[in-house]
Amino acid sequence: MHSQRFLFLISLLLISFGGFAQPTGGRPASISPTDQTNRGLADSQRRTVGSVQWASRVVGVSSEKKGETYGEQYKASQALGRPSKLPETGESPCAWAPLYADGTADEWIQVGFAKPMRARQVIVAENVNPGAIVKVIIIDEKGVEHAVYEATSTQPRPDPLLRIFPKDSAFLCQQIKVVINGAALKGLNQIDAIGISEETQPVSVSIIVSKETPKEIKKENLGKTVNSTGQEVAPVISPDGRTLYFTRNFNKANMGSPDRQDVWFSTLESGAGGTPPGWSEAVNIGAPINNTGDNAISGMATDGRTAYLINVYRPDGGMSFGISKSIRTKTGWSQPVECKIANNYNLHEKNQLEFCVSPDGRAIILAVQRKDTRGDRDLYVSVQKADNSWLEPVSLGGVVNTADFESSPFLAADGRTLYFTSAGHPGYGNGDIFVSRRLDDSWGNWSEPENLGPAINTDEWDGYFTIPASGDYAYLSSRAGSLGEDDIFRLKLYPAIKPDPVAIISGQVLDSKTKKPISADVTSSVFGDHKNISKVEYNPETGEYKLILPTLKTYSLTASKEGYFPTTETIDLSKDKRFRDIKKNLYLVKIETGQKIIMREVLFQQSQFALLPGADTELDRMVGMLKNFPEMELLVEGHTDNQGDWEPNMKLAEDRVRVVKEYLLAKGIDPKRIQTKAWGPSKPIASNETEEKRKLNRRVEFTILKL
C-alpha cells in the first residue's frame, strides 16, 4: 500500500521558461493566410523566453467542468497565470475544462491581460488532447477582433503548446478568445494557460527547479534497525537530530491489529571504535500515544519533549478528527490533550488532515479541505492565542495553494522555509515536494514554489520531508530501494534548498546563590526590540531550556520567575552563517536584601554616558520591581573599563549612575530610595584585553539595601 493512502495521517515542494525543450509539433490542417504556428524548430534551436505575459482575468467562458463543490477545480480561472500542469500532460483540476468531455463544437474561453502589448507570439497550452483548438482571436484596446488562427479541421497535435506568430502585430492585444471543438477529439479537452509575448522565438516551458540543483542525489536507506518489510512513513526528526519518530504499518508488534499504524522511534547513537554514528533498533513508543487505532506524530517542539499528534484522544479510548499534544516527563509521555482550533471542522467531505508546528510553537500549518479551499486540500495556518487555544485556520494564499491537493507540510527551524507536497504545481509525478519561503512576518506572502528536482521527486507520490535544526540532512519516505513497503531514507541537503541557518540555545535556569535549577519562563527577542519572538517554560525536571533562533542577528535572552529579578543575557549571532549549538545557563537573583543585580542590558558606548538602545527594557523591569516593593531601596553602582586616565573614568562612572538614577526618577520613583556610587575601572569583572571583555566592565549594578 502506498504512503499516499495515509493522508488522514500526518505530517509534517513549476514552470519557468528554461531548459526543458518541448517536442516540436505539426501544423493544423490549415491556417489563415496571415498566421503562422509551431514552426517546427528542433529542440536545440528553441530557447527560453522570459517575457511572456500570462492571462490575468477571465472575461467569459462557454461552460466549466464540475469539480469539488466549494473549490476552483476545472474553472476558467485555472487557465490564468503560468501553466500549472505542463510540461507534463494529462488531466488536471488546475486547468480549464468544458462541462462535457465530448462536448459541442464551439466551447470557448476569453481572457484578459493586465498590460496590453503587441503580441508577436500567442501561446496556448493544451494539457489534454492538444489539437482541439479551431480558432484564436485577439481583441485590441478598441474592441476590434483580429482572427490570428483558424483551423478547418482538427487532428491530434504532439506538442501541447500551440504557438501562433501573427504577421500583423501593430495593434495592442488586450484580450484573447480561444475556441475549441469539444466534439472533434474524443475525450476531455483542457487549456492550462494562455499567454502573449513580444518575442519571435518559440516559447518553451519547464518545471521551476533551482539552478543549483545537482543532477544526482543519493538517498540513503536508514537500514534494518529503522526499516522493515512493512511500511515506515511520515518521519519526524527531533530538532537536535538525535531522535527519529515515524509511523509503522503492517507490523505484528503494533498495539492494534498489524494493519493499524503505531508510532515508533529510533535514536542516533555514537559509533564505537571510530565507526560512524548509527540508528538504534526502533522501539514502539507505547501507550498513551499508541492505542488500538491509527497513531502518528506530526510534529515535535523545539524542546524535544512535546509531541503533536494526529487525532483527538477521547476519554472512552476512541479517537476523533483533530490534533493533540503529549509531553514527555520522567515517568513517560502524558495523556494526549486536544489542541482546540476554532472552527477547524468547517470541512467538506474529506476528514483528511496533515500538519506541522512552527519552531516557536505559536502556529500550526495544516493541510486540510475546508469550504474556502481551492481544491482537494490547501495549506492553512492557525495561530495560538494567549489562552493556548488556536484561531480559525487562514489560507496561506494562491502562490502556494492550487486547485489540486497540497499536503505533508514541514516548516524548517528558521520559521520561514516551507516544504510541502503538491499535485497542483508542475512536477514529475502525481505529487512532488516543493519549497517556498515566507517573505515577511505574515503567513500569506510566499515565494514562488520550487520543485526539489528529479533526483528527489519521482513519478510517484513523494512527501513527508523533515529536517533537523542543523539543516544538514533531510529525512523522507520512499518506496524506491526499500526493504518492502515504504522506508525511511535520508539525503544530504544541497545549498539551494537548505533553510536559513539557526542556532540551538540551551541550558539551565539556576538560582544565582544556590546554583540549583528553578522553574522559569525563558523568552527571546531581537536585541533592541521589545517584541518576544519565542518563549519556553523551563522545567527543572527536564534539566534544560531549549530555543531555536535564526542566525545573523543579536538577541536578548531573558529568564523570569515570580520572586526573582529577571535576568537578561545577550546572544550575538550576527556573524554566524552556519548552524550553532550554544549552551548558556541563566542565573536568577532572588529579590532579598543584600542581593546584587548586574544590569547586562544597561550598556553605554565607550567614553559616553548616553544609554544604548535596549537599556530602557531592563530599567523598566527595575521600575516595576520598585513599584511592587514600595519600601525597597537600591544602591546604583557605575563601572567603566580601563581605557584612558583614572579621573575621566571616575567622572564617566558618576555620569552613568546619574543618568540611570534620573531615568528611575522620571518614572515616579522617590529619590530617597536611590543611592549611587561610582567605582570607575577599579572593580572589573573581566579582563580589559579585548573590546568584548571591556564591554562587560562598562556596566551598572544594583544592590538591594532594604525591602
C-alpha positions in Angstrom: 0.0 0.0 0.0 1.5 3.4 -1.0 2.0 6.1 1.5 -0.4 8.4 -0.4 -3.2 6.3 1.1 -2.3 7.5 4.6 -3.3 11.1 4.1 -5.5 11.1 7.1 -2.3 10.5 9.0 0.2 13.2 9.3 2.7 15.3 8.7 4.5 17.4 8.8 7.6 21.0 -2.9 6.5 25.0 -11.7 7.0 26.3 -14.6 9.8 28.6 -15.8 11.0 29.4 -19.3 14.2 27.5 -19.4 16.0 24.3 -20.1 13.3 21.7 -20.9 12.6 21.8 -24.7 9.2 20.6 -25.8 8.9 18.2 -28.7 8.0 20.1 -31.9 4.5 19.6 -33.2 3.0 19.6 -36.6 0.7 22.2 -38.1 -3.0 22.1 -38.0 -4.8 21.1 -41.2 -5.0 24.7 -42.4 -4.4 28.1 -41.1 -5.3 31.6 -42.2 -3.0 33.3 -44.7 -2.0 35.9 -42.1 -0.9 33.4 -39.4 2.0 31.0 -38.7 2.0 28.3 -36.0 4.6 25.9 -34.5 7.4 26.5 -36.8 8.9 23.0 -36.4 12.2 24.2 -34.9 14.4 21.4 -33.5 14.5 21.2 -29.7 18.1 22.5 -29.7 17.0 25.6 -31.6 14.4 26.6 -29.0 15.5 29.0 -26.3 14.0 30.2 -23.1 11.8 33.2 -23.4 11.3 35.2 -20.2 9.0 37.9 -21.4 5.7 36.0 -21.6 2.6 37.8 -20.1 0.1 35.2 -19.0 -3.6 36.0 -18.8 -4.7 37.6 -15.6 -8.5 37.7 -15.7 -11.5 35.7 -17.2 -13.7 37.7 -19.5 -16.1 34.9 -20.3 -16.4 31.2 -20.8 -18.9 28.8 -22.5 -19.0 26.2 -19.8 -17.0 24.6 -16.9 -16.5 21.1 -15.8 -17.7 20.5 -12.2 -15.1 19.7 -9.6 -15.2 19.9 -5.8 -18.3 21.7 -4.5 -16.6 24.7 -3.0 -13.3 24.8 -4.9 -12.0 26.2 -8.2 -11.2 22.9 -10.0 -11.6 23.0 -13.8 -12.9 26.5 -13.8 -11.9 29.1 -16.3 -9.8 30.8 -13.7 -7.4 27.8 -13.9 -6.3 29.0 -17.3 -4.9 32.2 -15.8 -1.2 32.6 -14.9 1.6 30.3 -15.7 0.9 26.7 -16.8 0.1 24.5 -13.8 0.4 21.1 -15.5 2.9 21.4 -18.4 5.4 20.2 -19.3 3.7 17.1 -18.1 0.4 16.3 -19.8 -2.8 14.7 -18.6 -6.0 15.7 -16.9 -5.6 18.3 -14.1 -8.1 20.2 -12.0 -5.7 23.2 -12.3 -6.6 23.7 -16.0 -9.9 24.8 -17.6 -12.2 22.1 -19.0 -15.6 22.4 -20.6 -18.6 20.9 -18.9 -18.8 17.7 -21.0 -15.8 15.6 -22.1 -17.2 15.0 -25.6 -18.8 18.4 -25.8 -20.0 20.8 -28.5 -18.1 22.2 -31.4 -18.0 25.8 -30.0 -16.6 25.7 -26.5 -14.7 28.8 -25.8 -12.8 30.9 -23.2 -12.0 34.6 -23.3 -9.3 36.1 -21.1 -7.7 39.5 -20.5 -4.2 40.8 -19.8 -3.1 43.2 -17.2 -1.0 45.2 -19.6 -2.0 45.4 -23.3 1.0 44.7 -25.5 2.0 43.8 -29.1 1.6 40.1 -29.5 4.2 38.8 -31.8 3.6 35.4 -30.3 0.5 33.8 -28.8 0.9 30.7 -26.6 -2.0 28.4 -25.7 -1.2 25.4 -23.5 -3.4 22.3 -24.0 -2.6 19.6 -21.4 -5.2 17.1 -22.6 -6.0 16.3 -26.3 -3.9 19.0 -27.9 -5.2 19.8 -31.3 -8.8 20.7 -30.4 -8.3 24.5 -30.9 -10.1 25.7 -34.0 -9.9 29.5 -33.6 -7.9 32.1 -31.7 -9.0 35.8 -31.8 -7.1 38.8 -30.4 -9.2 41.7 -29.2 -7.4 45.0 -29.2 -7.9 48.1 -26.9 -10.7 49.4 -29.2 -12.6 46.1 -29.0 -11.7 45.2 -32.6 -11.3 41.4 -33.2 -8.4 40.0 -35.1 -8.5 36.3 -36.0 -5.0 35.1 -35.8 -5.6 31.4 -36.1 -8.2 29.2 -37.8 -8.3 25.5 -38.4 -10.7 24.0 -40.9 -10.3 20.6 -39.3 -8.8 19.1 -36.2 -6.3 16.5 -35.6 -4.1 15.5 -32.6 -1.0 17.6 -32.1 2.1 16.1 -30.4 3.2 19.4 -28.9 0.9 20.6 -26.1 1.9 24.2 -26.8 0.2 25.9 -29.7 2.4 28.8 -30.7 0.9 31.4 -33.1 3.0 34.2 -34.7 0.7 36.8 -36.1 2.1 38.7 -39.2 0.2 41.8 -38.2 1.2 42.8 -34.6 0.8 46.6 -34.9 -2.2 46.6 -32.6 -2.1 46.1 -28.8 -3.6 42.8 -27.5 -5.9 43.3 -24.6 -7.9 40.1 -24.7 -7.8 36.7 -26.4 -10.6 34.3 -27.2 -9.8 30.7 -27.8 -12.4 28.4 -29.4 -12.2 24.6 -29.3 -14.2 21.9 -31.0 -15.1 19.8 -28.0 -16.5 17.0 -30.1 -13.6 16.7 -32.6 -11.2 14.8 -30.4 -12.7 12.0 -28.2 -12.4 12.7 -24.5 -11.7 15.7 -22.3 -10.2 18.9 -23.6 -8.3 21.2 -21.3 -6.4 24.6 -21.6 -3.7 25.1 -19.0 -2.6 28.7 -19.8 -2.9 31.4 -22.4 0.0 33.9 -22.9 1.4 36.6 -25.2 5.0 37.6 -25.9 6.8 40.2 -28.0 9.5 37.5 -28.7 9.5 35.8 -32.0 11.5 32.7 -30.9 9.1 29.9 -29.8 8.4 29.8 -26.1 9.1 26.6 -24.1 8.1 25.9 -20.6 9.8 23.8 -17.9 9.5 22.9 -14.2 10.8 25.5 -11.9 13.9 23.9 -10.3 16.7 25.8 -8.6 19.7 26.3 -11.0 22.0 24.8 -8.3 20.1 21.5 -8.1 22.5 18.6 -8.6 21.7 16.0 -11.2 22.2 13.2 -8.8 21.4 12.9 -5.1 22.0 9.8 -3.1 19.1 8.6 -1.0 20.4 6.6 1.9 18.2 3.9 3.4 18.4 4.1 7.2 18.7 0.3 7.3 17.1 -2.6 9.1 17.2 -1.0 12.6 14.7 1.6 11.4 13.0 0.0 8.4 11.3 -3.3 8.0 9.4 -5.3 5.3 6.4 -3.4 6.5 5.7 0.2 5.9 7.6 3.1 7.5 6.3 6.6 6.7 5.9 10.1 7.9 9.3 10.6 9.7 9.6 13.4 12.2 13.2 14.3 13.3 13.7 16.0 16.6 15.3 19.5 16.3 18.6 18.2 17.7 18.7 15.5 15.0 19.1 12.7 17.5 15.7 11.1 17.7 13.6 9.9 14.7 9.9 9.3 15.1 7.9 7.6 12.4 4.7 5.7 11.7 4.9 1.9 11.1 2.3 -0.2 9.5 1.9 -3.9 8.7 3.8 -5.0 11.9 2.7 -7.6 14.4 4.2 -5.6 17.3 1.8 -2.7 16.7 -0.7 -2.3 19.6 -3.7 -2.6 17.4 -4.0 -5.1 14.6 -1.0 -5.3 12.3 -2.6 -3.1 9.7 -3.1 -0.3 12.2 -0.4 2.3 12.4 1.7 2.9 15.5 4.4 5.5 16.4 7.9 4.1 16.6 11.2 5.8 17.3 15.0 5.3 16.9 17.9 7.3 18.4 21.2 8.2 16.8 24.0 6.5 18.8 27.7 7.3 18.7 29.8 4.8 16.8 32.1 2.6 18.8 35.8 2.5 17.9 35.7 5.3 15.4 32.8 3.9 13.5 30.2 6.5 12.3 27.0 7.1 14.4 24.1 4.8 13.7 20.4 4.4 14.4 19.3 2.2 17.2 16.8 -0.6 16.9 13.4 1.0 16.6 11.1 0.9 19.6 7.3 1.1 19.8 6.6 4.4 21.7 3.8 2.6 23.6 0.8 4.0 25.4 -0.7 6.5 25.8 0.4 7.8 22.3 -0.2 4.4 20.7 -3.6 2.6 21.1 -5.6 0.2 19.1 -6.4 3.0 16.5 -4.2 4.7 13.9 -1.5 6.8 15.6 1.1 9.3 14.2 3.3 12.1 15.4 3.1 15.1 13.1 5.5 17.5 14.8 8.0 17.8 17.7 8.5 21.1 19.6 11.9 22.7 20.0 12.3 21.3 23.5 12.2 17.7 22.1 9.7 16.7 24.7 6.4 18.0 23.3 4.9 15.8 20.5 1.9 16.9 18.4 -0.3 14.0 17.3 -2.9 13.3 14.7 -6.4 12.8 16.1 -8.1 13.7 19.4 -7.8 11.0 22.1 -11.3 10.6 23.7 -11.8 9.5 27.3 -13.5 6.4 26.1 -10.4 5.3 24.3 -11.7 6.2 20.9 -10.3 8.8 18.5 -11.8 11.7 16.6 -10.7 14.2 14.0 -8.3 16.9 15.3 -4.9 17.5 16.8 -3.5 16.5 20.3 -0.2 17.0 22.1 1.7 14.9 24.6 4.6 16.0 26.9 7.4 13.6 27.9 8.2 13.6 31.6 10.5 11.4 33.7 7.6 8.9 34.0 6.9 8.8 30.3 4.5 10.5 27.8 1.5 12.3 29.2 -2.1 11.5 28.1 -2.6 13.4 24.8 -4.7 16.6 25.2 -6.6 18.2 22.3 -5.3 21.4 20.7 -8.6 23.2 20.2 -8.6 25.0 16.9 -11.6 27.4 16.3 -13.9 26.2 13.5 -11.5 23.5 12.4 -14.4 21.4 11.5 -15.5 23.6 8.6 -14.8 20.7 6.3 -16.1 19.4 3.1 -16.5 15.7 2.6 -12.9 14.5 3.5 -11.7 14.4 7.1 -8.1 14.2 6.0 -5.5 16.2 8.0 -1.8 16.7 7.9 0.1 19.4 9.8 3.3 20.7 11.3 4.0 23.1 14.1 6.2 26.2 13.8 9.6 26.2 15.7 8.3 28.8 18.2 5.2 26.7 18.8 2.8 29.6 18.0 1.5 28.4 14.7 0.2 25.2 13.1 0.3 24.7 9.4 -2.5 22.4 8.3 -3.2 20.5 5.1 -7.0 20.2 5.1 -10.0 20.7 3.0 -12.4 23.5 4.0 -15.2 25.3 2.4 -12.8 28.0 1.1 -10.3 25.5 -0.2 -9.2 26.0 -3.9 -9.2 22.2 -4.5 -8.8 18.9 -2.7 -6.7 20.2 0.3 -5.0 23.5 0.9 -2.4 24.7 3.3 -3.7 26.9 6.2 -2.2 28.4 9.3 -3.7 28.6 12.8 -2.1 30.9 15.3 -2.1 30.3 19.0 -3.9 32.7 21.3 -2.9 33.8 24.8 -5.2 31.2 26.4 -3.3 28.5 24.4 -6.3 27.8 22.2 -5.9 28.3 18.4 -7.5 30.7 15.9 -9.5 29.6 13.0 -7.3 28.4 10.1 -6.4 31.0 7.4 -5.2 30.1 3.9 -1.6 30.5 3.0 -2.8 32.0 -0.3 -2.7 31.3 -4.0 1.0 31.3 -4.5 1.3 28.1 -2.5 -2.2 26.6 -2.9 -3.7 25.3 -6.1 -6.9 23.6 -7.3 -5.3 20.2 -6.7 -4.1 18.9 -3.4 -1.3 20.3 -1.1 -0.2 18.0 1.7 2.5 17.0 4.2 3.8 20.5 5.2 7.0 20.9 7.1 8.3 24.3 8.4 12.0 24.3 9.0 13.7 25.6 12.1 14.2 29.0 10.6 10.5 29.6 10.7 10.3 30.7 7.0 11.3 27.8 4.8 8.3 25.6 4.0 8.4 22.2 2.3 5.2 20.6 1.1 3.8 18.1 -1.4 1.6 19.3 -4.2 0.0 17.9 -7.3 -1.1 21.3 -8.5 2.4 22.8 -9.4 4.3 21.3 -12.4 6.2 18.2 -11.4 7.5 14.8 -12.3 4.8 12.6 -10.7 1.4 12.6 -9.0 2.6 14.6 -6.1 6.1 16.3 -5.8 7.9 18.0 -2.9 8.3 21.8 -3.3 10.0 24.5 -1.2 8.7 28.0 -0.7 10.0 30.8 1.6 8.0 33.1 3.8 8.7 36.7 2.6 7.6 38.7 5.7 6.1 38.2 9.2 2.7 37.5 7.8 1.6 34.0 6.7 0.2 35.0 3.3 3.3 36.2 1.4 5.4 33.3 0.0 7.9 32.9 -2.8 7.1 31.0 -5.9 7.4 27.3 -5.0 10.4 25.5 -6.4 10.4 21.8 -7.3 13.1 19.8 -5.5 14.1 18.2 -8.8 14.0 14.8 -10.4 16.8 13.4 -8.1 14.4 13.7 -5.1 11.0 13.6 -6.7 9.8 10.5 -8.6 7.0 9.6 -11.0 5.0 8.5 -7.9 3.8 10.4 -4.8 6.7 12.0 -2.7 6.4 13.6 0.6 7.0 13.7 4.4 10.1 15.9 4.3 11.6 16.6 7.7 14.9 18.4 8.6 16.7 18.9 12.0 17.8 22.3 13.1 21.3 21.8 11.7 19.9 21.7 8.2 22.4 19.1 7.0 20.2 16.2 6.1 16.5 15.7 5.2 14.5 12.6 6.0 11.7 11.4 3.9 9.6 8.3 2.9 10.1 6.5 -0.3 9.4 3.1 -1.8 12.2 3.0 -4.4 15.1 0.9 -2.9 13.0 -0.1 0.2 13.1 -3.3 2.1 9.5 -4.0 1.3 6.9 -1.3 1.6 7.8 2.4 2.1 11.0 3.0 4.0 12.7 6.0 5.7 15.6 7.5 3.8 17.8 10.5 4.3 19.6 12.7 1.8 22.2 15.4 2.1 20.7 18.8 1.5 22.2 21.0 -1.2 22.5 24.7 -0.6 19.7 25.9 -2.9 17.0 24.1 -0.8 18.5 24.5 2.6 16.7 26.5 5.2 18.4 29.6 6.7 21.0 28.7 9.4 19.8 28.7 13.0 21.3 28.2 16.5 20.0 25.9 19.2 20.4 27.8 22.5 20.0 25.5 25.6 21.0 25.5 29.2 19.7 25.5 32.8 18.0 28.3 34.7 19.7 28.4 38.1 19.3 30.3 41.4 22.4 32.6 41.4 23.2 31.9 45.1 22.3 28.2 45.5 23.1 27.2 41.9 20.0 24.9 42.0 17.6 24.6 39.0 14.4 26.6 39.3 11.2 26.7 37.2 11.1 29.8 35.0 9.9 31.3 31.7 12.6 31.9 29.1 11.9 34.4 26.3 14.0 35.7 23.4 13.7 38.9 21.4 15.8 40.7 18.8 18.2 43.0 20.6 16.7 46.4 21.0 13.2 45.1 20.1 10.7 44.6 22.9 8.7 42.0 21.0 9.2 38.5 22.1 9.9 36.1 19.3 9.9 32.9 21.3 9.0 31.6 24.7 9.6 28.3 26.6 8.7 27.2 30.1 11.8 25.8 31.7 11.1 22.9 34.0 14.0 21.7 36.2 12.7 18.1 35.7 13.9 18.1 32.1 17.2 19.7 33.1 17.3 22.4 30.4 15.5 25.0 28.4 15.9 25.0 24.6 15.3 27.7 21.9 16.0 27.9 18.2 17.0 31.3 16.9 17.9 32.3 13.3 21.5 33.4 12.9 22.7 36.8 11.6 21.0 38.7 14.4 21.7 39.6 18.0 19.2 38.5 20.7 18.2 39.2 24.2 17.6 36.1 26.3 15.5 36.7 29.4 14.6 34.3 32.2 11.9 35.4 34.7 10.1 33.9 37.8 8.0 35.5 40.5 10.1 36.4 43.5 13.2 36.8 41.3 14.6 39.7 39.3 14.5 38.8 35.6 17.9 38.3 34.1 18.9 39.1 30.5 21.8 37.8 28.5 22.9 38.9 25.0 23.4 36.2 22.4 25.3 37.6 19.4 24.7 35.5 16.3 25.2 38.5 13.9 28.3 37.0 12.3 27.2 33.3 12.3 26.4 31.9 8.9 26.2 28.3 9.9 24.4 26.2 12.4 25.5 26.6 16.1 24.7 24.7 19.2 25.2 27.0 22.2 25.0 26.1 25.9 24.0 29.1 28.1 23.0 28.9 31.7 20.8 31.7 33.1 21.1 32.8 36.7 18.2 34.4 38.5 18.7 36.7 41.5 16.2 36.2 44.4 14.7 39.5 45.5 16.1 39.9 49.0 18.2 42.3 51.0 21.8 42.3 50.1 21.4 40.8 46.6 23.5 42.4 43.8 21.9 42.6 40.3 24.1 43.2 37.2 22.1 45.0 34.5 23.7 43.5 31.4 21.4 45.3 29.0 22.1 48.8 30.6 25.1 49.5 28.3 26.9 52.6 27.3 29.2 53.4 24.4 32.9 53.7 25.1 33.7 57.0 26.8 30.0 58.0 26.7 27.2 58.2 29.3 24.2 58.1 26.9 22.3 54.8 27.3 22.5 52.4 24.4 19.3 51.2 22.7 17.7 48.4 24.7 18.7 49.7 28.1 15.1 51.0 28.8 13.7 47.4 28.8 15.8 46.3 31.7 15.5 49.7 33.6 11.7 49.4 33.2 11.9 46.0 34.9 13.7 47.7 37.8 11.0 50.3 37.9 8.4 47.5 38.1 10.2 45.9 41.0 10.5 49.2 42.9 6.7 49.7 42.5 6.0 46.1 43.6 8.1 46.6 46.7 7.3 50.2 47.8 9.8 50.0 50.8 12.7 48.8 48.6 15.8 51.0 48.5 18.7 50.5 46.0 22.3 51.3 45.6 23.2 52.0 41.9 26.9 51.4 41.2 28.7 52.5 38.0 31.7 50.9 36.4 34.0 51.6 33.4 36.7 49.8 31.5 40.4 50.8 32.0 40.8 52.7 28.8 42.0 56.2 29.4 43.0 58.1 32.5 41.7 57.4 36.0 39.9 60.7 36.7 38.0 60.9 33.4 36.8 57.3 34.0 35.6 58.2 37.5 33.7 61.2 36.2 32.3 59.0 33.4 31.1 56.4 36.1 29.5 59.2 38.0 27.7 60.5 34.9 26.4 57.0 34.1 24.9 56.3 37.5 23.4 59.8 37.4 21.7 59.0 34.1 20.3 55.8 35.5 19.0 57.5 38.6 17.4 60.2 36.5 15.7 57.5 34.4 14.2 55.9 37.5 13.1 59.3 39.0 11.4 60.2 35.7 9.3 57.0 36.2 8.0 58.3 39.5 10.5 56.7 41.9 11.2 58.7 45.1 14.8 59.9 45.0 15.3 58.9 48.7 15.1 55.3 47.6 18.0 55.5 45.2 21.7 55.9 46.3 24.6 56.0 43.8 28.3 55.1 43.9 30.9 55.4 41.1 33.8 52.9 41.0 35.3 53.8 37.7 37.7 51.0 36.5 38.6 49.8 40.0 36.3 46.7 40.1 36.5 44.9 36.7 34.6 41.6 36.3 36.5 40.6 33.1 39.9 41.3 31.7 40.3 44.5 29.6 42.3 42.8 26.9 39.6 42.9 24.2 36.7 45.1 23.3 34.3 42.3 24.1 35.7 41.9 27.6 35.9 45.7 28.2 32.2 45.9 27.2 31.4 43.6 30.2 33.2 46.0 32.5 31.2 49.0 31.3 28.2 48.1 33.5 25.7 49.2 36.1 24.9 47.2 39.2 22.0 47.4 41.6 22.2 46.2 45.2 19.1 45.8 47.3 19.7 47.8 50.5 16.2 47.4 52.0 12.9 45.6 51.3 
